[in-house]
């Protein structure tokens, strides 16, 4: 790389580390280099404009006219009847939607760019288009203006108070900071902390049945959020459901890292987090093996641990009898919408930022995920909280979502580079973690996998690919649930059923599309199916561990202390 090129790259890294401007500029340059395709695209714009003019003429003459472009079925911004019944607001809406849809289509069709480059350009352009929506401006939002009149101006006064609240918090809040209290309203299932080290608190939940299955369950939670999403309220708690079904349940509650933990590695999470927790469960329950469950990045760590344990232990001393993955990425080649943030430049910029603080702040991670759904997670709150003056709803999942955690610099840099950028987890012996080469094909223990139909973080087709990476003899039961990354998992049994799922046992070379064609569709939650799979594998019912015994570890009551750290 010559000196001018190096200087240009250095400037780009400084001024535009995440490619917001560069990606769109590349798309513009690509179109200018393909004049024939540009001429065709311009013709499509002309067709749209003619249809729009015809629509305007019919409205002006008082004639009925269908919208040229209708809002997407999931786009609730224009749900109010005013946007269709009033010609002025209808024109504003139609013009905005026409520009938005055609711009996105244009960027996704950019000639001469890769699919990832097109997607990134469209993503950043969409952020600007979403921000410019007429619903985000008081003078182009008929609902806000009507609310102002109805409340004699109180709506804007309250909205300004909400704006000042968010300025003080340096965040657009989804829920009030005091809407819930962890340990009182959320994470209330009783239990005790039985292990505490520099990385993790291990919680053992008090059994709710006199006897429990012989094989205990250890759940490895993600550390990009806090564990209590699995124990929100008694009605939604997966933990309560499991204990009520007669399982002895342990769960990880991760330390919220500080600057002095900058050097903590992925290896440390495996050794000090998972392996120490497994050993603690073995000791408390006096068993040789456990059932290991991993959720999201916790599942990625569990899969890594399973490969690590296949070399670290012998066949007869392996501490895991069988395992479960919940909405987990193993193959990162197509990681969903998050790939707009994954390239060398973006990761280098994050590494530089983390080198200064020692961690990635939770607000940075949260902002990235909110940008992926900016209309529903950012601009919805700008409109309803600021322009309409509405109070924030007390929603437990949103409260958990805003209760962010930090990422240690060394661990997170490794995770982004080795997993997302280089996809080394699925390459046999490409990674050495905890002193062992990692090869997923060595994993032979029975596996239950849950994916989500509308998951934009872990696309279900990618989650399915674990079938191709573990040993071909490994028995796998795969579930595809309706809903997204959170609600497909937090999916309690209710009457009538809210959701449904597909389930089947794919062969080692079966594609996800072929599996879906032959999978069995069932109404309701997948939780009972999991219990039917687990029960015969987890052994006979035995007396529950005596939590009052003198030798029972007691480092404090659940939910522990790490979950409360800000």
C-alpha positions as CSV (number, residue, x, y, z in Angstrom):
1,X,0.0,0.0,0.0
2,X,1.5,3.3,-1.1
3,X,1.7,6.4,1.1
4,X,-1.4,8.3,-0.4
5,X,-3.5,5.1,-0.1
6,X,-2.3,4.6,3.5
7,X,-3.2,8.2,4.3
8,X,-6.6,7.8,2.7
9,X,-7.3,4.7,4.7
10,X,-6.2,6.3,7.9
11,X,-8.5,9.2,7.3
12,X,-11.4,6.8,6.6
13,X,-10.7,4.9,9.8
14,X,-10.8,8.2,11.7
15,X,-13.8,9.9,10.0
16,X,-15.9,6.9,9.0
17,X,-14.8,3.8,10.9
18,X,-18.1,1.9,10.4
19,X,-18.5,2.7,6.7
20,X,-21.6,4.9,7.1
21,X,-20.6,7.3,4.4
22,X,-18.1,5.1,2.5
23,X,-20.6,2.3,1.8
24,X,-23.1,4.7,0.2
25,X,-20.3,6.5,-1.7
26,X,-19.1,3.2,-3.1
27,X,-22.7,2.5,-4.3
28,X,-22.9,5.9,-6.0
29,X,-19.6,5.4,-7.7
30,X,-20.7,1.9,-8.9
31,X,-23.9,3.3,-10.5
32,X,-21.9,6.0,-12.3
33,X,-19.6,3.4,-13.7
34,X,-22.7,1.5,-15.1
35,X,-24.6,4.1,-17.1
36,X,-26.8,1.6,-18.9
37,X,-28.1,0.1,-15.6
38,X,-28.4,3.6,-14.2
39,X,-30.6,4.7,-17.1
40,X,-32.9,1.7,-16.6
41,X,-33.2,2.5,-12.9
42,X,-34.0,6.1,-13.7
43,X,-36.7,4.9,-15.9
44,X,-38.2,3.0,-13.0
45,X,-38.1,6.2,-11.0
46,X,-40.0,7.9,-13.8
47,X,-42.7,5.2,-13.8
48,X,-43.1,5.7,-10.1
49,X,-43.4,9.5,-10.5
50,X,-46.0,9.1,-13.2
51,X,-48.1,6.8,-11.0
52,X,-47.7,9.2,-8.1
53,X,-48.9,12.2,-10.2
54,X,-51.9,10.2,-11.4
55,X,-52.7,9.4,-7.7
56,X,-52.4,13.1,-6.9
57,X,-54.8,14.0,-9.7
58,X,-57.4,11.5,-8.6
59,X,-57.2,12.8,-5.0
60,X,-57.5,16.4,-6.2
61,X,-60.6,15.5,-8.1
62,X,-62.1,13.8,-5.2
63,X,-61.9,10.4,-6.9
64,X,-61.0,7.2,-5.1
65,X,-57.4,6.1,-5.6
66,X,-55.3,3.2,-4.3
67,X,-52.0,4.0,-2.7
68,X,-49.1,3.7,-5.2
69,X,-46.9,2.1,-2.5
70,X,-48.5,0.7,0.6
71,X,-46.7,0.5,3.9
72,X,-45.2,-2.8,4.8
73,X,-47.5,-5.0,6.9
74,X,-45.1,-4.6,9.9
75,X,-44.8,-0.8,9.4
76,X,-47.1,0.7,12.1
77,X,-46.0,4.3,11.6
78,X,-48.9,5.1,9.3
79,X,-51.6,3.0,11.0
80,X,-53.7,6.1,11.9
81,X,-56.6,6.6,9.5
82,X,-55.6,10.2,8.8
83,X,-52.6,9.0,6.8
84,X,-55.1,7.6,4.2
85,X,-58.3,9.6,4.6
86,X,-56.8,13.0,4.4
87,X,-55.3,13.8,0.9
88,X,-52.5,16.0,2.3
89,X,-51.2,13.5,4.7
90,X,-51.7,10.7,2.2
91,X,-49.5,12.6,-0.3
92,X,-46.8,13.1,2.3
93,X,-46.9,9.5,3.2
94,X,-46.9,8.3,-0.4
95,X,-44.0,10.5,-1.4
96,X,-41.9,9.3,1.6
97,X,-42.6,5.7,1.0
98,X,-41.9,6.0,-2.8
99,X,-38.5,7.6,-2.1
100,X,-37.7,5.1,0.6
101,X,-38.6,1.9,-1.3
102,X,-37.0,2.9,-4.6
103,X,-33.8,4.1,-2.9
104,X,-33.5,0.8,-1.0
105,X,-34.3,-1.2,-4.1
106,X,-31.7,0.8,-6.0
107,X,-29.0,0.1,-3.5
108,X,-29.7,-3.6,-3.2
109,X,-29.4,-3.8,-7.0
110,X,-26.1,-1.8,-7.2
111,X,-24.0,-3.4,-10.0
112,X,-20.4,-4.3,-9.4
113,X,-20.7,-4.6,-5.6
114,X,-20.8,-7.8,-3.5
115,X,-24.0,-8.7,-1.6
116,X,-22.5,-7.6,1.7
117,X,-21.5,-4.2,0.2
118,X,-25.0,-3.7,-1.2
119,X,-26.5,-4.7,2.1
120,X,-24.3,-2.3,4.1
121,X,-25.0,0.6,1.8
122,X,-28.8,0.0,2.0
123,X,-28.6,-0.3,5.8
124,X,-26.9,3.0,6.3
125,X,-29.1,4.7,3.8
126,X,-32.1,3.2,5.6
127,X,-31.0,4.8,8.9
128,X,-31.2,8.2,7.2
129,X,-34.5,7.5,5.6
130,X,-36.0,6.2,8.8
131,X,-34.8,9.4,10.6
132,X,-36.5,11.5,7.9
133,X,-39.9,9.9,8.2
134,X,-42.7,12.4,8.5
135,X,-43.9,10.6,11.7
136,X,-40.7,11.9,13.4
137,X,-41.6,15.6,12.9
138,X,-44.3,17.4,14.8
139,X,-45.4,19.5,11.7
140,X,-45.7,16.5,9.4
141,X,-47.3,14.1,11.9
142,X,-51.2,14.5,12.0
143,X,-51.4,12.3,15.1
144,X,-49.1,14.5,17.1
145,X,-50.9,17.7,16.0
146,X,-54.3,16.2,16.9
147,X,-53.0,15.1,20.3
148,X,-51.6,18.6,20.9
149,X,-55.0,20.1,20.3
150,X,-56.8,17.5,22.4
151,X,-54.5,17.9,25.4
152,X,-54.3,21.7,25.1
153,X,-50.5,21.5,24.6
154,X,-49.9,19.1,27.5
155,X,-48.6,16.4,25.1
156,X,-45.7,18.5,23.9
157,X,-44.9,19.6,27.4
158,X,-44.8,16.0,28.6
159,X,-42.8,15.1,25.5
160,X,-40.2,17.8,26.3
161,X,-39.9,16.4,29.8
162,X,-39.3,13.0,28.4
163,X,-36.7,14.4,26.1
164,X,-34.8,16.0,29.0
165,X,-35.0,12.7,30.9
166,X,-33.4,10.9,28.0
167,X,-30.7,13.6,27.5
168,X,-29.8,13.1,31.2
169,X,-29.7,9.3,30.7
170,X,-27.7,9.7,27.4
171,X,-30.1,7.2,25.9
172,X,-33.6,7.0,24.3
173,X,-35.2,5.0,27.1
174,X,-37.6,2.1,26.2
175,X,-38.8,1.8,29.8
176,X,-38.4,3.8,33.0
177,X,-35.3,3.0,35.0
178,X,-37.4,2.3,38.1
179,X,-40.2,0.3,36.4
180,X,-38.9,-3.0,37.9
181,X,-36.5,-4.1,40.5
182,X,-34.3,-7.2,39.9
183,X,-34.8,-9.6,42.8
184,X,-38.2,-8.1,43.7
185,X,-40.2,-7.9,40.5
186,X,-37.9,-9.9,38.2
187,X,-35.6,-12.8,38.8
188,X,-37.6,-13.8,41.8
189,X,-37.3,-17.6,41.7
190,X,-35.6,-18.7,45.0
191,X,-32.1,-20.1,45.0
192,X,-28.6,-19.7,46.2
193,X,-25.2,-18.7,44.8
194,X,-23.1,-21.8,45.0
195,X,-20.0,-20.5,43.2
196,X,-18.4,-17.1,42.8
197,X,-15.2,-16.3,41.0
198,X,-13.9,-13.3,39.0
199,X,-16.1,-14.1,36.1
200,X,-19.3,-15.8,37.2
201,X,-21.7,-16.5,39.9
202,X,-23.4,-19.9,39.7
203,X,-27.0,-20.0,41.0
204,X,-28.7,-23.2,42.1
205,X,-32.4,-22.8,42.1
206,X,-34.3,-24.3,45.0
207,X,-36.2,-27.5,43.7
208,X,-40.0,-27.2,43.7
209,X,-40.5,-30.9,43.7
210,X,-39.5,-33.5,46.4
211,X,-37.6,-35.5,43.8
212,X,-35.6,-34.4,40.8
213,X,-34.1,-36.0,37.7
214,X,-30.8,-37.6,38.5
215,X,-29.0,-35.6,35.8
216,X,-28.9,-31.8,36.7
217,X,-29.1,-29.0,34.2
218,X,-26.6,-26.2,33.8
219,X,-27.7,-23.3,31.7
220,X,-24.9,-21.1,30.3
221,X,-26.4,-17.7,29.6
222,X,-25.1,-15.0,27.2
223,X,-22.9,-12.3,28.8
224,X,-24.0,-9.6,26.3
225,X,-27.1,-9.3,28.5
226,X,-28.0,-10.4,32.0
227,X,-29.2,-13.9,32.8
228,X,-32.7,-13.1,34.2
229,X,-34.4,-13.1,30.8
230,X,-34.8,-16.8,31.6
231,X,-36.5,-15.8,34.9
232,X,-38.4,-12.7,34.2
233,X,-41.7,-13.3,36.0
234,X,-43.3,-16.6,37.3
235,X,-45.6,-16.7,34.3
236,X,-42.7,-16.4,31.8
237,X,-39.9,-18.1,33.7
238,X,-38.1,-20.9,32.0
239,X,-36.3,-21.6,35.2
240,X,-39.6,-22.1,37.1
241,X,-41.0,-24.3,34.4
242,X,-37.9,-26.5,34.6
243,X,-37.9,-26.8,38.4
244,X,-41.6,-27.6,38.3
245,X,-40.9,-30.4,35.9
246,X,-38.5,-31.9,38.4
247,X,-35.1,-30.7,37.2
248,X,-32.3,-29.5,39.4
249,X,-31.4,-26.2,37.6
250,X,-28.1,-24.2,37.8
251,X,-27.6,-21.0,35.8
252,X,-24.6,-18.7,35.2
253,X,-24.8,-15.0,36.1
254,X,-21.8,-13.3,34.6
255,X,-19.7,-10.5,36.1
256,X,-20.1,-7.1,34.6
257,X,-16.5,-6.4,33.5
258,X,-14.5,-3.4,34.6
259,X,-11.4,-1.8,33.1
260,X,-9.1,-4.1,35.1
261,X,-10.6,-7.1,33.3
262,X,-9.5,-5.9,29.9
263,X,-7.2,-9.0,29.4
264,X,-9.9,-11.6,30.2
265,X,-10.1,-13.9,27.2
266,X,-12.6,-16.3,25.6
267,X,-10.5,-19.1,27.1
268,X,-11.2,-17.7,30.6
269,X,-14.9,-17.8,30.0
270,X,-14.6,-21.4,29.0
271,X,-12.3,-22.5,31.9
272,X,-13.4,-20.2,34.8
273,X,-17.0,-19.9,33.6
274,X,-18.2,-23.2,32.1
275,X,-15.7,-25.8,33.3
276,X,-15.7,-24.6,36.9
277,X,-19.5,-24.4,36.9
278,X,-19.8,-27.9,35.5
279,X,-17.4,-29.2,38.2
280,X,-19.4,-27.4,40.9
281,X,-22.7,-29.0,39.7
282,X,-21.1,-32.4,39.7
283,X,-19.9,-31.9,43.3
284,X,-23.2,-30.6,44.6
285,X,-25.4,-33.2,42.9
286,X,-22.8,-36.0,43.3
287,X,-23.1,-37.0,39.6
288,X,-20.6,-37.8,36.9
289,X,-22.4,-35.9,34.1
290,X,-24.8,-32.9,33.6
291,X,-27.1,-31.7,30.9
292,X,-25.6,-28.5,29.4
293,X,-27.7,-25.8,27.8
294,X,-26.4,-22.7,26.1
295,X,-28.3,-19.6,24.9
296,X,-27.1,-17.2,22.2
297,X,-23.3,-16.5,22.7
298,X,-23.6,-18.8,25.7
299,X,-24.5,-21.5,23.2
300,X,-21.4,-20.6,21.1
301,X,-19.3,-21.0,24.3
302,X,-21.1,-24.3,25.1
303,X,-20.4,-25.7,21.6
304,X,-16.7,-24.7,22.0
305,X,-16.7,-26.3,25.5
306,X,-18.1,-29.5,24.1
307,X,-15.3,-29.7,21.5
308,X,-12.7,-28.7,24.1
309,X,-14.0,-31.4,26.6
310,X,-13.9,-34.1,23.9
311,X,-10.1,-33.7,24.0
312,X,-9.5,-32.6,27.6
313,X,-11.5,-35.5,29.0
314,X,-11.7,-39.2,28.1
315,X,-14.8,-40.8,26.7
316,X,-15.5,-42.2,30.2
317,X,-14.8,-38.9,32.1
318,X,-16.6,-36.5,29.8
319,X,-18.8,-34.4,32.2
320,X,-21.7,-33.7,29.7
321,X,-24.2,-36.4,28.9
322,X,-26.2,-34.4,26.4
323,X,-26.7,-30.7,25.5
324,X,-29.1,-28.1,24.2
325,X,-28.5,-24.9,22.1
326,X,-31.0,-22.0,22.1
327,X,-30.8,-19.6,19.2
328,X,-27.1,-20.1,18.8
329,X,-24.6,-19.3,16.0
330,X,-22.0,-21.9,15.3
331,X,-21.3,-21.1,11.7
332,X,-20.8,-17.3,11.3
333,X,-20.6,-17.2,7.5
334,X,-24.0,-15.6,7.3
335,X,-24.6,-14.1,10.7
336,X,-27.8,-12.2,9.9
337,X,-28.4,-8.4,9.9
338,X,-25.4,-7.9,12.3
339,X,-23.0,-8.5,9.4
340,X,-23.4,-4.8,8.4
341,X,-21.1,-4.1,11.3
342,X,-18.6,-6.9,10.6
343,X,-15.5,-6.0,8.5
344,X,-11.9,-5.3,9.2
345,X,-12.3,-1.6,9.5
346,X,-15.2,-1.7,11.9
347,X,-13.5,-4.3,14.1
348,X,-10.2,-2.3,14.1
349,X,-12.2,0.8,15.2
350,X,-13.8,-1.2,18.0
351,X,-10.4,-2.6,19.1
352,X,-9.0,0.9,19.2
353,X,-11.9,2.1,21.3
354,X,-11.7,-0.9,23.7
355,X,-8.0,-0.4,24.1
356,X,-8.7,3.0,25.7
357,X,-11.4,1.8,28.1
358,X,-10.6,-1.9,28.6
359,X,-14.1,-2.9,27.5
360,X,-16.9,-2.4,25.1
361,X,-19.6,-0.5,26.9
362,X,-23.0,-2.1,27.0
363,X,-24.6,1.1,25.5
364,X,-22.5,0.6,22.3
365,X,-23.7,-2.9,21.9
366,X,-27.3,-1.9,22.6
367,X,-27.1,0.9,20.0
368,X,-25.9,-1.5,17.3
369,X,-28.8,-3.9,18.0
370,X,-31.3,-1.0,18.1
371,X,-30.1,0.3,14.7
372,X,-30.9,-3.1,13.2
373,X,-34.6,-2.3,14.1
374,X,-34.4,1.5,14.3
375,X,-38.1,2.1,13.5
376,X,-39.4,0.0,16.3
377,X,-36.5,0.5,18.8
378,X,-35.6,4.2,18.3
379,X,-38.0,6.2,16.2
380,X,-41.2,4.7,17.7
381,X,-40.1,6.1,21.0
382,X,-39.2,9.5,19.5
383,X,-42.7,9.7,18.2
384,X,-44.7,8.3,21.1
385,X,-42.5,9.6,24.0
386,X,-41.6,13.1,22.6
387,X,-44.2,14.1,20.1
388,X,-47.2,12.4,21.6
389,X,-46.1,12.8,25.2
390,X,-47.0,9.2,26.2
391,X,-45.6,7.5,29.2
392,X,-43.3,4.5,28.7
393,X,-44.9,1.1,29.2
394,X,-43.7,-1.0,32.0
395,X,-42.5,-4.0,29.9
396,X,-40.3,-6.5,31.6
397,X,-38.4,-7.6,28.4
398,X,-37.6,-4.0,27.5
399,X,-36.4,-3.4,31.0
400,X,-34.0,-6.4,30.7
401,X,-33.0,-5.2,27.2
402,X,-31.8,-1.9,28.7
403,X,-30.0,-3.5,31.6
404,X,-26.8,-3.8,29.6
405,X,-23.4,-5.3,30.4
406,X,-19.9,-4.6,29.2
407,X,-17.6,-6.9,27.2
408,X,-13.9,-7.4,28.2
409,X,-11.6,-6.0,25.4
410,X,-9.6,-9.2,24.8
411,X,-12.5,-11.5,24.8
412,X,-14.7,-9.4,22.5
413,X,-11.9,-8.7,20.0
414,X,-11.2,-12.5,19.8
415,X,-14.9,-13.3,19.4
416,X,-15.5,-10.7,16.6
417,X,-12.3,-11.7,14.7
418,X,-12.1,-15.4,15.1
419,X,-15.8,-16.2,15.0
420,X,-17.5,-13.5,13.0
421,X,-14.7,-12.3,10.7
422,X,-12.8,-15.6,10.1
423,X,-15.5,-18.2,11.0
424,X,-12.8,-20.4,12.6
425,X,-15.1,-22.3,15.0
426,X,-16.4,-24.6,12.2
427,X,-12.9,-25.2,10.8
428,X,-11.4,-28.3,12.5
429,X,-8.3,-27.5,14.7
430,X,-8.2,-23.8,13.5
431,X,-8.6,-22.6,17.1
432,X,-6.7,-23.5,20.2
433,X,-8.8,-22.6,23.3
434,X,-7.9,-23.6,26.9
435,X,-4.9,-25.5,25.6
436,X,-6.9,-27.7,23.3
437,X,-7.5,-27.7,19.6
438,X,-11.2,-27.2,18.8
439,X,-12.9,-29.6,16.4
440,X,-16.7,-29.7,16.5
441,X,-16.7,-33.0,14.6
442,X,-15.5,-34.8,17.7
443,X,-18.8,-34.0,19.5
444,X,-21.1,-37.1,19.7
445,X,-23.4,-36.3,22.6
446,X,-27.2,-36.1,21.8
447,X,-28.2,-32.5,20.9
448,X,-31.5,-30.5,21.0
449,X,-31.5,-27.3,19.0
450,X,-34.0,-24.4,19.1
451,X,-34.1,-21.7,16.5
452,X,-36.4,-18.8,15.7
453,X,-38.3,-18.1,12.5
454,X,-37.9,-14.3,12.7
455,X,-34.5,-14.2,14.3
456,X,-32.4,-11.4,12.7
457,X,-29.5,-12.0,15.0
458,X,-29.2,-15.8,14.5
459,X,-31.0,-16.7,11.3
460,X,-32.6,-20.1,11.7
461,X,-30.9,-21.6,8.6
462,X,-27.5,-20.7,10.2
463,X,-28.5,-22.2,13.5
464,X,-29.5,-25.4,11.7
465,X,-25.9,-25.7,10.3
466,X,-24.7,-27.1,13.6
467,X,-26.1,-30.4,12.3
468,X,-23.4,-30.3,9.6
469,X,-20.6,-29.5,12.0
470,X,-20.9,-31.9,14.8
471,X,-20.1,-35.6,14.3
472,X,-22.3,-37.1,11.6
473,X,-23.4,-39.8,14.1
474,X,-24.6,-37.3,16.7
475,X,-28.4,-37.6,17.2
476,X,-29.9,-34.1,16.7
477,X,-33.5,-32.9,17.3
478,X,-34.1,-29.5,15.7
479,X,-36.9,-27.1,16.5
480,X,-37.9,-24.0,14.5
481,X,-40.3,-21.8,16.6
482,X,-42.3,-18.8,15.4
483,X,-41.3,-15.4,16.8
484,X,-37.8,-13.9,17.2
485,X,-34.6,-14.2,19.1
486,X,-36.1,-13.7,22.6
487,X,-39.8,-14.7,22.4
488,X,-39.1,-17.9,20.6
489,X,-37.1,-19.0,23.7
490,X,-39.3,-17.2,26.4
491,X,-42.2,-19.2,25.1
492,X,-44.4,-20.5,28.0
493,X,-47.2,-22.9,27.6
494,X,-50.5,-20.9,27.3
495,X,-54.1,-21.6,26.3
496,X,-55.0,-20.9,23.6
497,X,-51.5,-21.3,22.0
498,X,-49.8,-18.1,20.8
499,X,-47.2,-19.7,18.6
500,X,-46.3,-22.9,16.9
501,X,-43.1,-24.8,15.9
502,X,-41.7,-27.3,13.5
503,X,-39.7,-30.2,14.8
504,X,-37.7,-33.1,13.3
505,X,-34.5,-35.0,13.5
506,X,-32.3,-34.0,10.5
507,X,-29.8,-36.3,8.9
508,X,-26.2,-35.1,8.8
509,X,-26.4,-34.1,5.1
510,X,-30.0,-32.8,5.0
511,X,-30.4,-29.2,4.0
512,X,-32.5,-26.8,6.1
513,X,-35.0,-26.4,3.3
514,X,-35.5,-30.1,2.9
515,X,-35.8,-30.6,6.7
516,X,-38.5,-27.9,6.9
517,X,-40.5,-29.7,4.1
518,X,-40.6,-32.9,6.2
519,X,-40.7,-31.4,9.7
520,X,-43.8,-31.9,11.9
521,X,-45.7,-28.7,12.7
522,X,-47.1,-28.4,16.2
523,X,-49.2,-25.7,17.9
524,X,-48.0,-24.1,21.1
525,X,-44.7,-23.9,22.9
526,X,-41.7,-26.2,22.2
527,X,-41.1,-26.5,26.0
528,X,-43.1,-29.7,26.4
529,X,-41.3,-31.3,23.4
530,X,-38.0,-30.5,25.1
531,X,-39.2,-32.1,28.3
532,X,-40.2,-35.3,26.4
533,X,-36.8,-35.4,24.9
534,X,-34.9,-34.6,28.1
535,X,-36.9,-36.8,30.6
536,X,-35.6,-40.3,29.5
537,X,-32.1,-39.0,29.1
538,X,-31.9,-37.3,32.6
539,X,-32.5,-40.5,34.5
540,X,-34.6,-41.7,37.4
541,X,-36.1,-39.4,40.0
542,X,-34.0,-39.0,43.1
543,X,-34.2,-36.9,46.3
544,X,-33.5,-33.3,45.6
545,X,-30.2,-31.8,47.0
546,X,-30.6,-30.7,50.6
547,X,-30.0,-27.0,50.4
548,X,-29.9,-26.9,54.2
549,X,-27.1,-29.3,54.5
550,X,-23.9,-28.0,56.2
551,X,-21.7,-28.9,53.2
552,X,-24.1,-27.1,50.8
553,X,-22.4,-24.0,49.4
554,X,-24.2,-20.8,50.4
555,X,-22.7,-17.6,49.0
556,X,-25.9,-15.6,49.2
557,X,-29.4,-15.8,47.9
558,X,-30.5,-15.5,44.2
559,X,-30.3,-13.4,42.2
560,X,-26.8,-12.8,43.6
561,X,-24.7,-9.7,43.3
562,X,-23.2,-9.7,39.8
563,X,-26.6,-9.2,38.1
564,X,-27.0,-6.0,40.1
565,X,-23.8,-4.4,38.9
566,X,-24.2,-1.4,36.6
